[in-house]
Every structure is written in C-alpha cells, then in structure tokens.
Amino acid sequence: MGTSLDMLRRAAATLLRLAEHPENRPLIRRHERRLLSLVMSQILDQKVAHELADVLFQCSQGRAEPED
C-alpha cells in the first residue's frame, strides 16, 4: 500500500475519533462505500479493519431519525 502499518492504524484511529462527533458524520458518509470495501478486504490488517468497521457503525448511528 505504500504506507506503514503503524500509519494505517493511526489514520483509522483518527477517523474513528472524528466519526464519534455527529457533525463529522456526513463528511465520512460520502466515503462509506470505500470504507466498506476496505473493511471487506482480505489484505488489510484486522485491527485497522475493525476500527474502520467501527467508523461505519458510528456513521450509521442517528442516520434514521424518527419523524414526529
């Protein structure tokens, strides 16, 4: 991939911290398909894939808000 495993882990951890804030989720949702492809990839480190899956989960929270 051209990057170190440590750098990938840091990037995934940073993305997860960003996804924890609701105002950032629409920006991350734009790349939902790419993230899902990475999570499903067999070559990606399992810890990185797990954190990216957590990012997708965070982005799905509050997506379908109940109507009054």
N, CA, C, O and CB atoms as a CASP TS submission, in Angstrom:
PFRMAT TS
TARGET T0000
AUTHOR 0000-0000-0000
METHOD Language model
MODEL 1
PARENT N/A
ATOM      1  N   MET     1       0.811  -1.203   0.000  1.00  0.00           N
ATOM      2  CA  MET     1       0.000   0.000   0.000  1.00  0.00           C
ATOM      3  C   MET     1       0.853   1.265   0.000  1.00  0.00           C
ATOM      4  O   MET     1       0.353   2.356  -0.275  1.00  0.00           O
ATOM      5  CB  MET     1      -0.922   0.000   1.196  1.00  0.00           C
ATOM      6  N   GLY     2       2.135   1.116   0.308  1.00  0.00           N
ATOM      7  CA  GLY     2       2.996   2.283   0.306  1.00  0.00           C
ATOM      8  C   GLY     2       3.034   3.029   1.623  1.00  0.00           C
ATOM      9  O   GLY     2       3.734   4.034   1.741  1.00  0.00           O
ATOM     10  N   THR     3       2.296   2.558   2.617  1.00  0.00           N
ATOM     11  CA  THR     3       2.314   3.179   3.944  1.00  0.00           C
ATOM     12  C   THR     3       2.584   2.092   4.976  1.00  0.00           C
ATOM     13  O   THR     3       2.332   0.910   4.741  1.00  0.00           O
ATOM     14  CB  THR     3       0.966   3.922   4.250  1.00  0.00           C
ATOM     15  N   SER     4       3.096   2.515   6.111  1.00  0.00           N
ATOM     16  CA  SER     4       3.393   1.544   7.158  1.00  0.00           C
ATOM     17  C   SER     4       2.119   1.135   7.888  1.00  0.00           C
ATOM     18  O   SER     4       1.117   1.850   7.862  1.00  0.00           O
ATOM     19  CB  SER     4       4.415   2.116   8.150  1.00  0.00           C
ATOM     20  N   LEU     5       2.171   0.003   8.523  1.00  0.00           N
ATOM     21  CA  LEU     5       1.032  -0.482   9.286  1.00  0.00           C
ATOM     22  C   LEU     5       0.700   0.480  10.424  1.00  0.00           C
ATOM     23  O   LEU     5      -0.470   0.706  10.735  1.00  0.00           O
ATOM     24  CB  LEU     5       1.314  -1.885   9.837  1.00  0.00           C
ATOM     25  N   ASP     6       1.724   1.037  11.033  1.00  0.00           N
ATOM     26  CA  ASP     6       1.502   1.998  12.105  1.00  0.00           C
ATOM     27  C   ASP     6       0.747   3.224  11.607  1.00  0.00           C
ATOM     28  O   ASP     6      -0.138   3.736  12.293  1.00  0.00           O
ATOM     29  CB  ASP     6       2.828   2.417  12.718  1.00  0.00           C
ATOM     30  N   MET     7       1.097   3.690  10.416  1.00  0.00           N
ATOM     31  CA  MET     7       0.418   4.856   9.859  1.00  0.00           C
ATOM     32  C   MET     7      -1.048   4.536   9.548  1.00  0.00           C
ATOM     33  O   MET     7      -1.924   5.368   9.783  1.00  0.00           O
ATOM     34  CB  MET     7       1.141   5.338   8.590  1.00  0.00           C
ATOM     35  N   LEU     8      -1.318   3.346   9.025  1.00  0.00           N
ATOM     36  CA  LEU     8      -2.697   2.937   8.763  1.00  0.00           C
ATOM     37  C   LEU     8      -3.507   2.867  10.050  1.00  0.00           C
ATOM     38  O   LEU     8      -4.664   3.285  10.091  1.00  0.00           O
ATOM     39  CB  LEU     8      -2.724   1.583   8.055  1.00  0.00           C
ATOM     40  N   ARG     9      -2.891   2.336  11.095  1.00  0.00           N
ATOM     41  CA  ARG     9      -3.585   2.247  12.389  1.00  0.00           C
ATOM     42  C   ARG     9      -3.882   3.625  12.956  1.00  0.00           C
ATOM     43  O   ARG     9      -4.958   3.857  13.508  1.00  0.00           O
ATOM     44  CB  ARG     9      -2.751   1.447  13.391  1.00  0.00           C
ATOM     45  N   ARG    10      -2.943   4.524  12.821  1.00  0.00           N
ATOM     46  CA  ARG    10      -3.166   5.897  13.310  1.00  0.00           C
ATOM     47  C   ARG    10      -4.268   6.592  12.524  1.00  0.00           C
ATOM     48  O   ARG    10      -5.104   7.289  13.099  1.00  0.00           O
ATOM     49  CB  ARG    10      -1.869   6.717  13.223  1.00  0.00           C
ATOM     50  N   ALA    11      -4.267   6.402  11.212  1.00  0.00           N
ATOM     51  CA  ALA    11      -5.294   7.024  10.373  1.00  0.00           C
ATOM     52  C   ALA    11      -6.677   6.470  10.716  1.00  0.00           C
ATOM     53  O   ALA    11      -7.646   7.225  10.790  1.00  0.00           O
ATOM     54  CB  ALA    11      -4.984   6.796   8.877  1.00  0.00           C
ATOM     55  N   ALA    12      -6.771   5.166  10.925  1.00  0.00           N
ATOM     56  CA  ALA    12      -8.051   4.557  11.280  1.00  0.00           C
ATOM     57  C   ALA    12      -8.526   5.048  12.637  1.00  0.00           C
ATOM     58  O   ALA    12      -9.713   5.319  12.817  1.00  0.00           O
ATOM     59  CB  ALA    12      -7.938   3.030  11.282  1.00  0.00           C
ATOM     60  N   ALA    13      -7.617   5.165  13.589  1.00  0.00           N
ATOM     61  CA  ALA    13      -7.974   5.649  14.923  1.00  0.00           C
ATOM     62  C   ALA    13      -8.437   7.105  14.863  1.00  0.00           C
ATOM     63  O   ALA    13      -9.384   7.485  15.552  1.00  0.00           O
ATOM     64  CB  ALA    13      -6.778   5.509  15.885  1.00  0.00           C
ATOM     65  N   THR    14      -7.778   7.909  14.053  1.00  0.00           N
ATOM     66  CA  THR    14      -8.171   9.308  13.892  1.00  0.00           C
ATOM     67  C   THR    14      -9.549   9.411  13.251  1.00  0.00           C
ATOM     68  O   THR    14     -10.380  10.213  13.679  1.00  0.00           O
ATOM     69  CB  THR    14      -7.136  10.066  13.048  1.00  0.00           C
ATOM     70  N   LEU    15      -9.791   8.606  12.231  1.00  0.00           N
ATOM     71  CA  LEU    15     -11.087   8.608  11.570  1.00  0.00           C
ATOM     72  C   LEU    15     -12.195   8.185  12.532  1.00  0.00           C
ATOM     73  O   LEU    15     -13.299   8.728  12.493  1.00  0.00           O
ATOM     74  CB  LEU    15     -11.062   7.685  10.354  1.00  0.00           C
ATOM     75  N   LEU    16     -11.896   7.219  13.391  1.00  0.00           N
ATOM     76  CA  LEU    16     -12.875   6.786  14.383  1.00  0.00           C
ATOM     77  C   LEU    16     -13.195   7.907  15.363  1.00  0.00           C
ATOM     78  O   LEU    16     -14.357   8.115  15.712  1.00  0.00           O
ATOM     79  CB  LEU    16     -12.362   5.560  15.138  1.00  0.00           C
ATOM     80  N   ARG    17     -12.177   8.625  15.803  1.00  0.00           N
ATOM     81  CA  ARG    17     -12.417   9.753  16.733  1.00  0.00           C
ATOM     82  C   ARG    17     -13.249  10.832  16.053  1.00  0.00           C
ATOM     83  O   ARG    17     -14.114  11.439  16.685  1.00  0.00           O
ATOM     84  CB  ARG    17     -11.074  10.356  17.233  1.00  0.00           C
ATOM     85  N   LEU    18     -12.997  11.075  14.784  1.00  0.00           N
ATOM     86  CA  LEU    18     -13.792  12.061  14.042  1.00  0.00           C
ATOM     87  C   LEU    18     -15.241  11.603  13.889  1.00  0.00           C
ATOM     88  O   LEU    18     -16.164  12.412  13.977  1.00  0.00           O
ATOM     89  CB  LEU    18     -13.174  12.314  12.659  1.00  0.00           C
ATOM     90  N   ALA    19     -15.436  10.315  13.662  1.00  0.00           N
ATOM     91  CA  ALA    19     -16.787   9.777  13.469  1.00  0.00           C
ATOM     92  C   ALA    19     -17.615   9.792  14.751  1.00  0.00           C
ATOM     93  O   ALA    19     -18.841   9.695  14.694  1.00  0.00           O
ATOM     94  CB  ALA    19     -16.706   8.361  12.938  1.00  0.00           C
ATOM     95  N   GLU    20     -16.976   9.911  15.878  1.00  0.00           N
ATOM     96  CA  GLU    20     -17.701   9.945  17.148  1.00  0.00           C
ATOM     97  C   GLU    20     -18.473  11.246  17.334  1.00  0.00           C
ATOM     98  O   GLU    20     -19.364  11.323  18.180  1.00  0.00           O
ATOM     99  CB  GLU    20     -16.736   9.754  18.303  1.00  0.00           C
ATOM    100  N   HIS    21     -18.137  12.269  16.548  1.00  0.00           N
ATOM    101  CA  HIS    21     -18.828  13.556  16.627  1.00  0.00           C
ATOM    102  C   HIS    21     -19.853  13.648  15.498  1.00  0.00           C
ATOM    103  O   HIS    21     -19.486  13.593  14.324  1.00  0.00           O
ATOM    104  CB  HIS    21     -17.815  14.740  16.551  1.00  0.00           C
ATOM    105  N   PRO    22     -21.123  13.786  15.839  1.00  0.00           N
ATOM    106  CA  PRO    22     -22.193  13.751  14.833  1.00  0.00           C
ATOM    107  C   PRO    22     -22.028  14.747  13.680  1.00  0.00           C
ATOM    108  O   PRO    22     -22.457  14.466  12.560  1.00  0.00           O
ATOM    109  CB  PRO    22     -23.497  14.007  15.503  1.00  0.00           C
ATOM    110  N   GLU    23     -21.424  15.886  13.935  1.00  0.00           N
ATOM    111  CA  GLU    23     -21.296  16.882  12.868  1.00  0.00           C
ATOM    112  C   GLU    23     -20.305  16.451  11.785  1.00  0.00           C
ATOM    113  O   GLU    23     -20.324  16.998  10.682  1.00  0.00           O
ATOM    114  CB  GLU    23     -20.864  18.217  13.455  1.00  0.00           C
ATOM    115  N   ASN    24     -19.444  15.483  12.084  1.00  0.00           N
ATOM    116  CA  ASN    24     -18.479  14.993  11.089  1.00  0.00           C
ATOM    117  C   ASN    24     -19.015  13.841  10.255  1.00  0.00           C
ATOM    118  O   ASN    24     -18.459  13.530   9.202  1.00  0.00           O
ATOM    119  CB  ASN    24     -17.212  14.557  11.776  1.00  0.00           C
ATOM    120  N   ARG    25     -20.074  13.211  10.706  1.00  0.00           N
ATOM    121  CA  ARG    25     -20.574  12.001  10.048  1.00  0.00           C
ATOM    122  C   ARG    25     -20.994  12.195   8.598  1.00  0.00           C
ATOM    123  O   ARG    25     -20.718  11.319   7.778  1.00  0.00           O
ATOM    124  CB  ARG    25     -21.727  11.470  10.811  1.00  0.00           C
ATOM    125  N   PRO    26     -21.650  13.301   8.239  1.00  0.00           N
ATOM    126  CA  PRO    26     -21.999  13.460   6.813  1.00  0.00           C
ATOM    127  C   PRO    26     -20.774  13.481   5.893  1.00  0.00           C
ATOM    128  O   PRO    26     -20.833  12.998   4.762  1.00  0.00           O
ATOM    129  CB  PRO    26     -22.792  14.743   6.618  1.00  0.00           C
ATOM    130  N   LEU    27     -19.680  14.035   6.378  1.00  0.00           N
ATOM    131  CA  LEU    27     -18.456  14.065   5.573  1.00  0.00           C
ATOM    132  C   LEU    27     -17.895  12.657   5.372  1.00  0.00           C
ATOM    133  O   LEU    27     -17.397  12.323   4.297  1.00  0.00           O
ATOM    134  CB  LEU    27     -17.400  14.962   6.238  1.00  0.00           C
ATOM    135  N   ILE    28     -17.981  11.852   6.403  1.00  0.00           N
ATOM    136  CA  ILE    28     -17.457  10.485   6.328  1.00  0.00           C
ATOM    137  C   ILE    28     -18.379   9.596   5.509  1.00  0.00           C
ATOM    138  O   ILE    28     -17.916   8.696   4.809  1.00  0.00           O
ATOM    139  CB  ILE    28     -17.275   9.900   7.733  1.00  0.00           C
ATOM    140  N   ARG    29     -19.687   9.846   5.595  1.00  0.00           N
ATOM    141  CA  ARG    29     -20.655   9.036   4.849  1.00  0.00           C
ATOM    142  C   ARG    29     -20.437   9.105   3.340  1.00  0.00           C
ATOM    143  O   ARG    29     -20.811   8.183   2.615  1.00  0.00           O
ATOM    144  CB  ARG    29     -22.064   9.484   5.177  1.00  0.00           C
ATOM    145  N   ARG    30     -19.839  10.181   2.871  1.00  0.00           N
ATOM    146  CA  ARG    30     -19.552  10.309   1.433  1.00  0.00           C
ATOM    147  C   ARG    30     -18.632   9.188   0.952  1.00  0.00           C
ATOM    148  O   ARG    30     -18.649   8.819  -0.222  1.00  0.00           O
ATOM    149  CB  ARG    30     -18.911  11.678   1.133  1.00  0.00           C
ATOM    150  N   HIS    31     -17.837   8.658   1.863  1.00  0.00           N
ATOM    151  CA  HIS    31     -16.843   7.634   1.525  1.00  0.00           C
ATOM    152  C   HIS    31     -17.208   6.272   2.107  1.00  0.00           C
ATOM    153  O   HIS    31     -16.346   5.413   2.295  1.00  0.00           O
ATOM    154  CB  HIS    31     -15.467   8.055   2.025  1.00  0.00           C
ATOM    155  N   GLU    32     -18.483   6.090   2.386  1.00  0.00           N
ATOM    156  CA  GLU    32     -18.955   4.866   3.018  1.00  0.00           C
ATOM    157  C   GLU    32     -18.624   3.614   2.191  1.00  0.00           C
ATOM    158  O   GLU    32     -18.191   2.605   2.748  1.00  0.00           O
ATOM    159  CB  GLU    32     -20.454   4.952   3.244  1.00  0.00           C
ATOM    160  N   ARG    33     -18.818   3.671   0.907  1.00  0.00           N
ATOM    161  CA  ARG    33     -18.536   2.507   0.048  1.00  0.00           C
ATOM    162  C   ARG    33     -17.062   2.159   0.035  1.00  0.00           C
ATOM    163  O   ARG    33     -16.697   0.984   0.053  1.00  0.00           O
ATOM    164  CB  ARG    33     -19.008   2.770  -1.374  1.00  0.00           C
ATOM    165  N   ARG    34     -16.221   3.164   0.004  1.00  0.00           N
ATOM    166  CA  ARG    34     -14.779   2.918   0.035  1.00  0.00           C
ATOM    167  C   ARG    34     -14.370   2.279   1.355  1.00  0.00           C
ATOM    168  O   ARG    34     -13.577   1.338   1.382  1.00  0.00           O
ATOM    169  CB  ARG    34     -14.003   4.226  -0.183  1.00  0.00           C
ATOM    170  N   LEU    35     -14.919   2.798   2.446  1.00  0.00           N
ATOM    171  CA  LEU    35     -14.610   2.231   3.758  1.00  0.00           C
ATOM    172  C   LEU    35     -15.079   0.780   3.848  1.00  0.00           C
ATOM    173  O   LEU    35     -14.368  -0.076   4.376  1.00  0.00           O
ATOM    174  CB  LEU    35     -15.263   3.069   4.872  1.00  0.00           C
ATOM    175  N   LEU    36     -16.253   0.513   3.341  1.00  0.00           N
ATOM    176  CA  LEU    36     -16.775  -0.849   3.366  1.00  0.00           C
ATOM    177  C   LEU    36     -15.899  -1.781   2.538  1.00  0.00           C
ATOM    178  O   LEU    36     -15.665  -2.923   2.936  1.00  0.00           O
ATOM    179  CB  LEU    36     -18.215  -0.879   2.850  1.00  0.00           C
ATOM    180  N   SER    37     -15.420  -1.318   1.410  1.00  0.00           N
ATOM    181  CA  SER    37     -14.511  -2.128   0.589  1.00  0.00           C
ATOM    182  C   SER    37     -13.224  -2.446   1.341  1.00  0.00           C
ATOM    183  O   SER    37     -12.708  -3.561   1.270  1.00  0.00           O
ATOM    184  CB  SER    37     -14.183  -1.402  -0.724  1.00  0.00           C
ATOM    185  N   LEU    38     -12.717  -1.457   2.058  1.00  0.00           N
ATOM    186  CA  LEU    38     -11.507  -1.697   2.847  1.00  0.00           C
ATOM    187  C   LEU    38     -11.760  -2.689   3.976  1.00  0.00           C
ATOM    188  O   LEU    38     -10.935  -3.565   4.236  1.00  0.00           O
ATOM    189  CB  LEU    38     -10.981  -0.384   3.419  1.00  0.00           C
ATOM    190  N   VAL    39     -12.892  -2.550   4.640  1.00  0.00           N
ATOM    191  CA  VAL    39     -13.222  -3.452   5.746  1.00  0.00           C
ATOM    192  C   VAL    39     -13.314  -4.890   5.240  1.00  0.00           C
ATOM    193  O   VAL    39     -12.880  -5.820   5.920  1.00  0.00           O
ATOM    194  CB  VAL    39     -14.553  -3.031   6.420  1.00  0.00           C
ATOM    195  N   MET    40     -13.876  -5.069   4.054  1.00  0.00           N
ATOM    196  CA  MET    40     -14.057  -6.409   3.497  1.00  0.00           C
ATOM    197  C   MET    40     -12.786  -6.969   2.856  1.00  0.00           C
ATOM    198  O   MET    40     -12.734  -8.149   2.509  1.00  0.00           O
ATOM    199  CB  MET    40     -15.166  -6.387   2.475  1.00  0.00           C
ATOM    200  N   SER    41     -11.775  -6.138   2.699  1.00  0.00           N
ATOM    201  CA  SER    41     -10.540  -6.562   2.060  1.00  0.00           C
ATOM    202  C   SER    41      -9.807  -7.606   2.902  1.00  0.00           C
ATOM    203  O   SER    41      -9.734  -7.500   4.126  1.00  0.00           O
ATOM    204  CB  SER    41      -9.639  -5.359   1.813  1.00  0.00           C
ATOM    205  N   GLN    42      -9.272  -8.603   2.228  1.00  0.00           N
ATOM    206  CA  GLN    42      -8.526  -9.661   2.909  1.00  0.00           C
ATOM    207  C   GLN    42      -7.090  -9.244   3.225  1.00  0.00           C
ATOM    208  O   GLN    42      -6.440  -9.864   4.066  1.00  0.00           O
ATOM    209  CB  GLN    42      -8.519 -10.921   2.058  1.00  0.00           C
ATOM    210  N   ILE    43      -6.594  -8.214   2.567  1.00  0.00           N
ATOM    211  CA  ILE    43      -5.198  -7.821   2.763  1.00  0.00           C
ATOM    212  C   ILE    43      -5.008  -6.799   3.876  1.00  0.00           C
ATOM    213  O   ILE    43      -3.882  -6.562   4.312  1.00  0.00           O
ATOM    214  CB  ILE    43      -4.647  -7.268   1.484  1.00  0.00           C
ATOM    215  N   LEU    44      -6.086  -6.197   4.335  1.00  0.00           N
ATOM    216  CA  LEU    44      -5.982  -5.165   5.355  1.00  0.00           C
ATOM    217  C   LEU    44      -5.813  -5.792   6.736  1.00  0.00           C
ATOM    218  O   LEU    44      -6.426  -6.814   7.045  1.00  0.00           O
ATOM    219  CB  LEU    44      -7.216  -4.256   5.327  1.00  0.00           C
ATOM    220  N   ASP    45      -4.988  -5.177   7.549  1.00  0.00           N
ATOM    221  CA  ASP    45      -4.772  -5.622   8.922  1.00  0.00           C
ATOM    222  C   ASP    45      -6.100  -5.681   9.675  1.00  0.00           C
ATOM    223  O   ASP    45      -6.953  -4.810   9.504  1.00  0.00           O
ATOM    224  CB  ASP    45      -3.783  -4.685   9.647  1.00  0.00           C
ATOM    225  N   GLN    46      -6.273  -6.694  10.496  1.00  0.00           N
ATOM    226  CA  GLN    46      -7.545  -6.903  11.188  1.00  0.00           C
ATOM    227  C   GLN    46      -7.872  -5.779  12.170  1.00  0.00           C
ATOM    228  O   GLN    46      -9.039  -5.424  12.333  1.00  0.00           O
ATOM    229  CB  GLN    46      -7.519  -8.227  11.923  1.00  0.00           C
ATOM    230  N   LYS    47      -6.873  -5.225  12.813  1.00  0.00           N
ATOM    231  CA  LYS    47      -7.129  -4.122  13.743  1.00  0.00           C
ATOM    232  C   LYS    47      -7.610  -2.883  12.989  1.00  0.00           C
ATOM    233  O   LYS    47      -8.527  -2.197  13.440  1.00  0.00           O
ATOM    234  CB  LYS    47      -5.860  -3.792  14.555  1.00  0.00           C
ATOM    235  N   VAL    48      -7.005  -2.604  11.866  1.00  0.00           N
ATOM    236  CA  VAL    48      -7.410  -1.467  11.045  1.00  0.00           C
ATOM    237  C   VAL    48      -8.823  -1.693  10.513  1.00  0.00           C
ATOM    238  O   VAL    48      -9.654  -0.784  10.536  1.00  0.00           O
ATOM    239  CB  VAL    48      -6.415  -1.249   9.878  1.00  0.00           C
ATOM    240  N   ALA    49      -9.090  -2.907  10.035  1.00  0.00           N
ATOM    241  CA  ALA    49     -10.418  -3.227   9.519  1.00  0.00           C
ATOM    242  C   ALA    49     -11.471  -3.087  10.610  1.00  0.00           C
ATOM    243  O   ALA    49     -12.573  -2.601  10.355  1.00  0.00           O
ATOM    244  CB  ALA    49     -10.441  -4.644   8.941  1.00  0.00           C
ATOM    245  N   HIS    50     -11.135  -3.509  11.818  1.00  0.00           N
ATOM    246  CA  HIS    50     -12.077  -3.405  12.938  1.00  0.00           C
ATOM    247  C   HIS    50     -12.387  -1.942  13.246  1.00  0.00           C
ATOM    248  O   HIS    50     -13.545  -1.587  13.466  1.00  0.00           O
ATOM    249  CB  HIS    50     -11.509  -4.103  14.192  1.00  0.00           C
ATOM    250  N   GLU    51     -11.378  -1.109  13.262  1.00  0.00           N
ATOM    251  CA  GLU    51     -11.607   0.311  13.542  1.00  0.00           C
ATOM    252  C   GLU    51     -12.414   0.971  12.429  1.00  0.00           C
ATOM    253  O   GLU    51     -13.257   1.826  12.702  1.00  0.00           O
ATOM    254  CB  GLU    51     -10.272   1.041  13.725  1.00  0.00           C
ATOM    255  N   LEU    52     -12.167   0.588  11.189  1.00  0.00           N
ATOM    256  CA  LEU    52     -12.954   1.144  10.086  1.00  0.00           C
ATOM    257  C   LEU    52     -14.402   0.667  10.153  1.00  0.00           C
ATOM    258  O   LEU    52     -15.320   1.410   9.808  1.00  0.00           O
ATOM    259  CB  LEU    52     -12.334   0.756   8.737  1.00  0.00           C
ATOM    260  N   ALA    53     -14.603  -0.566  10.594  1.00  0.00           N
ATOM    261  CA  ALA    53     -15.975  -1.054  10.800  1.00  0.00           C
ATOM    262  C   ALA    53     -16.659  -0.248  11.899  1.00  0.00           C
ATOM    263  O   ALA    53     -17.850   0.046  11.806  1.00  0.00           O
ATOM    264  CB  ALA    53     -15.975  -2.564  11.161  1.00  0.00           C
ATOM    265  N   ASP    54     -15.913   0.106  12.931  1.00  0.00           N
ATOM    266  CA  ASP    54     -16.463   0.956  13.987  1.00  0.00           C
ATOM    267  C   ASP    54     -16.817   2.342  13.453  1.00  0.00           C
ATOM    268  O   ASP    54     -17.800   2.943  13.885  1.00  0.00           O
ATOM    269  CB  ASP    54     -15.465   1.078  15.145  1.00  0.00           C
ATOM    270  N   VAL    55     -16.023   2.845  12.522  1.00  0.00           N
ATOM    271  CA  VAL    55     -16.328   4.132  11.887  1.00  0.00           C
ATOM    272  C   VAL    55     -17.660   4.041  11.154  1.00  0.00           C
ATOM    273  O   VAL    55     -18.502   4.930  11.274  1.00  0.00           O
ATOM    274  CB  VAL    55     -15.198   4.551  10.908  1.00  0.00           C
ATOM    275  N   LEU    56     -17.847   2.969  10.397  1.00  0.00           N
ATOM    276  CA  LEU    56     -19.112   2.779   9.679  1.00  0.00           C
ATOM    277  C   LEU    56     -20.277   2.671  10.648  1.00  0.00           C
ATOM    278  O   LEU    56     -21.359   3.198  10.389  1.00  0.00           O
ATOM    279  CB  LEU    56     -19.047   1.528   8.795  1.00  0.00           C
ATOM    280  N   PHE    57     -20.058   1.987  11.765  1.00  0.00           N
ATOM    281  CA  PHE    57     -21.112   1.864  12.769  1.00  0.00           C
ATOM    282  C   PHE    57     -21.457   3.232  13.347  1.00  0.00           C
ATOM    283  O   PHE    57     -22.633   3.573  13.471  1.00  0.00           O
ATOM    284  CB  PHE    57     -20.682   0.901  13.892  1.00  0.00           C
ATOM    285  N   GLN    58     -20.456   4.006  13.697  1.00  0.00           N
ATOM    286  CA  GLN    58     -20.688   5.342  14.253  1.00  0.00           C
ATOM    287  C   GLN    58     -21.475   6.208  13.267  1.00  0.00           C
ATOM    288  O   GLN    58     -22.372   6.953  13.661  1.00  0.00           O
ATOM    289  CB  GLN    58     -19.346   6.022  14.607  1.00  0.00           C
ATOM    290  N   CYS    59     -21.134   6.102  12.000  1.00  0.00           N
ATOM    291  CA  CYS    59     -21.821   6.908  10.991  1.00  0.00           C
ATOM    292  C   CYS    59     -23.266   6.472  10.804  1.00  0.00           C
ATOM    293  O   CYS    59     -24.106   7.268  10.384  1.00  0.00           O
ATOM    294  CB  CYS    59     -21.085   6.827   9.666  1.00  0.00           C
ATOM    295  N   SER    60     -23.558   5.228  11.109  1.00  0.00           N
ATOM    296  CA  SER    60     -24.938   4.747  10.964  1.00  0.00           C
ATOM    297  C   SER    60     -25.806   5.174  12.142  1.00  0.00           C
ATOM    298  O   SER    60     -27.032   5.146  12.040  1.00  0.00           O
ATOM    299  CB  SER    60     -24.957   3.222  10.831  1.00  0.00           C
ATOM    300  N   GLN    61     -25.205   5.561  13.239  1.00  0.00           N
ATOM    301  CA  GLN    61     -25.964   5.994  14.409  1.00  0.00           C
ATOM    302  C   GLN    61     -26.629   7.336  14.134  1.00  0.00           C
ATOM    303  O   GLN    61     -25.984   8.280  13.679  1.00  0.00           O
ATOM    304  CB  GLN    61     -25.051   6.089  15.647  1.00  0.00           C
ATOM    305  N   GLY    62     -27.904   7.406  14.412  1.00  0.00           N
ATOM    306  CA  GLY    62     -28.630   8.647  14.233  1.00  0.00           C
ATOM    307  C   GLY    62     -28.981   8.941  12.789  1.00  0.00           C
ATOM    308  O   GLY    62     -29.513  10.011  12.491  1.00  0.00           O
ATOM    309  N   ARG    63     -28.697   8.015  11.884  1.00  0.00           N
ATOM    310  CA  ARG    63     -28.977   8.248  10.471  1.00  0.00           C
ATOM    311  C   ARG    63     -30.479   8.281  10.209  1.00  0.00           C
ATOM    312  O   ARG    63     -30.982   9.179   9.534  1.00  0.00           O
ATOM    313  CB  ARG    63     -28.316   7.169   9.613  1.00  0.00           C
ATOM    314  N   ALA    64     -31.176   7.306  10.743  1.00  0.00           N
ATOM    315  CA  ALA    64     -32.628   7.254  10.560  1.00  0.00           C
ATOM    316  C   ALA    64     -33.303   7.802  11.804  1.00  0.00           C
ATOM    317  O   ALA    64     -33.614   7.064  12.738  1.00  0.00           O
ATOM    318  CB  ALA    64     -33.110   5.804  10.268  1.00  0.00           C
ATOM    319  N   GLU    65     -33.517   9.082  11.800  1.00  0.00           N
ATOM    320  CA  GLU    65     -34.152   9.714  12.949  1.00  0.00           C
ATOM    321  C   GLU    65     -35.656   9.603  12.841  1.00  0.00           C
ATOM    322  O   GLU    65     -36.210   9.789  11.758  1.00  0.00           O
ATOM    323  CB  GLU    65     -33.733  11.180  13.064  1.00  0.00           C
ATOM    324  N   PRO    66     -36.335   9.302  13.949  1.00  0.00           N
ATOM    325  CA  PRO    66     -37.785   9.161  13.893  1.00  0.00           C
ATOM    326  C   PRO    66     -38.468  10.478  13.578  1.00  0.00           C
ATOM    327  O   PRO    66     -38.048  11.546  14.023  1.00  0.00           O
ATOM    328  CB  PRO    66     -38.310   8.613  15.200  1.00  0.00           C
ATOM    329  N   GLU    67     -39.536  10.371  12.794  1.00  0.00           N
ATOM    330  CA  GLU    67     -40.297  11.567  12.446  1.00  0.00           C
ATOM    331  C   GLU    67     -41.395  11.777  13.479  1.00  0.00           C
ATOM    332  O   GLU    67     -41.939  10.818  14.027  1.00  0.00           O
ATOM    333  CB  GLU    67     -40.898  11.451  11.017  1.00  0.00           C
ATOM    334  N   ASP    68     -41.714  13.038  13.737  1.00  0.00           N
ATOM    335  CA  ASP    68     -42.783  13.367  14.710  1.00  0.00           C
ATOM    336  C   ASP    68     -44.126  13.418  14.046  1.00  0.00           C
ATOM    337  O   ASP    68     -45.131  13.679  14.707  1.00  0.00           O
ATOM    338  CB  ASP    68     -42.508  14.702  15.396  1.00  0.00           C
TER
END
